[in-house]
Structure formats: C-alpha cells, structure tokens
C-alpha cells in the first residue's frame, strides 16, 4: 500500500495510475485520506467476499444448478 498527497498524485498521475494496477494507493489532503484507488483484482475479491453469508445455510443449491447451463 502506498500513501501520497493529492499534489503528488496530480503531478505524477501516470506513475500512480500504473502503480494502482498492482497495489492500493491512498491519497491524502491536509493529512486525511480523501480517496483510495484499489487494483481491479482487489475490488472483485472484495465484492465477492461481501456476498458470503447473505444466503441462509439451507438454500438448496443443487436445485438451481441445471438452470444456468
């Protein structure tokens, strides 16, 4: 993870756009994080993890498997 100022981000946007493909970048202004840039893979993993536990344990997944072939 990399933490930089908004000015540094603006000045070297190309460098950090490339770096953001591999690691999380936190951009700060006046010492506070104003936004984060996450690699695409991390975003997909985070979205998938948010689905864990959203269905009850008794959902019969076997009943649905033939519908989506």
C-alpha positions in Angstrom: 0.0 0.0 0.0 1.2 3.5 -0.9 0.1 6.8 0.7 0.6 10.0 -1.2 -0.6 13.6 -1.1 -3.1 14.9 -3.6 -0.5 17.2 -5.1 1.9 14.3 -5.6 -0.9 12.3 -7.2 -1.8 15.1 -9.6 1.8 15.8 -10.5 2.7 12.2 -11.3 -0.7 10.8 -12.3 0.7 8.4 -14.9 3.1 6.8 -12.4 0.4 6.2 -9.9 -2.1 5.1 -12.4 0.3 2.3 -13.4 1.1 1.5 -9.7 -2.6 1.3 -8.9 -2.8 -1.8 -11.1 -0.7 -3.7 -8.6 -1.3 -2.1 -5.2 -3.7 0.1 -3.2 -3.0 3.8 -3.2 -4.4 6.2 -0.5 -4.5 9.8 -1.5 -4.4 12.4 1.3 -5.2 16.1 1.7 -4.3 18.0 4.8 -3.3 14.7 6.5 -6.7 13.0 5.9 -7.3 10.2 3.4 -9.7 11.6 0.7 -9.8 8.6 -1.5 -8.4 5.2 -2.2 -7.5 3.5 -5.5 -7.6 -0.3 -5.5 -6.3 -2.7 -8.1 -9.1 -4.3 -10.2 -8.5 -7.7 -8.7 -8.8 -6.4 -5.1 -12.2 -4.8 -6.0 -13.5 -8.1 -7.4 -12.4 -10.1 -4.4 -13.9 -7.5 -2.0 -17.3 -7.6 -3.8 -17.2 -11.4 -3.8 -16.4 -11.5 -0.1 -19.4 -9.2 0.6 -21.7 -11.9 -0.6 -20.5 -14.5 1.9 -23.2 -15.2 4.4 -26.0 -13.4 2.6 -28.0 -16.6 1.9 -29.3 -18.9 4.6 -27.5 -22.2 5.1 -30.5 -24.2 4.0 -30.6 -23.0 0.4 -30.7 -26.0 -2.0 -28.0 -25.1 -4.5 -28.5 -28.4 -6.3 -32.0 -27.4 -7.4 -30.6 -24.3 -9.3 -27.5 -25.9 -10.9 -29.4 -27.1 -14.1 -31.0 -23.7 -14.8 -27.8 -21.9 -15.7 -26.1 -24.2 -18.2 
